Amino acid sequence: MPEHVARFTRLFDACYEPVLRYAARRVGGDSAGDVAAETFVVAWRKIADLPVRDDEALPWLYGIARNLVANEQRRERRSRRLVARLMSVSWAGRDTAGDHADDAVAASGLEQALRRLSPQDQEVLRLIGWEDLSISHAALVLGCTPATMAVRAQRARRRFLAALDDLQVRPEAAAKERRT
């Protein structure tokens, strides 16, 4: 067995559990395994950067895991902003009374509704809502005409609204959340 493979195997055996616990404290048990696994994928790709001293390997892995957690947290924030932006397009101007729990449930439902859409619909809505592109600029990204993009965006919004309806999500709460 090549030395770098043997060293990585030793590293994995010695450090997987601590990296998993590190991730669990930051992202919770549901995502901790993914973060730990991705940490070792990145470590394998960067095996040449692995510290020579064994006592520096775990902190090096923690640094990789920390970056992965930060990336995931940024993705989650962007996702919440996208959902809020999508809701503001359809329900702008509505005022409803509700408490914070209603807003949290609605935001969770909005994310579920977005995940129910096809990857193509998600991309259309993300380009317009998340990346804040105009219809014509989103059309450039997807290589279609602005007219085609306008139709795709309208259909994606319609399917998004249908998914919200299926989930019985009150979009007014999410729109209110974006305004606060």
Secondary structure by P-SEA (a helix, b strand, c coil): ccaaaaaaaaaaaacaaaaaaaaaacccccaaaaaaaaaaaaaaaacccccccccaaaaaaaaaaaaaaaaaaaaaaaaaaaaaaaaaaccccbbbbbcaaaaaaaaaaaaaaaaaccaaaaaaaaaaccccccaaaaaaaacccaaaaaaaaaaaaaaaaaaaaaacccaaaaaaaaac
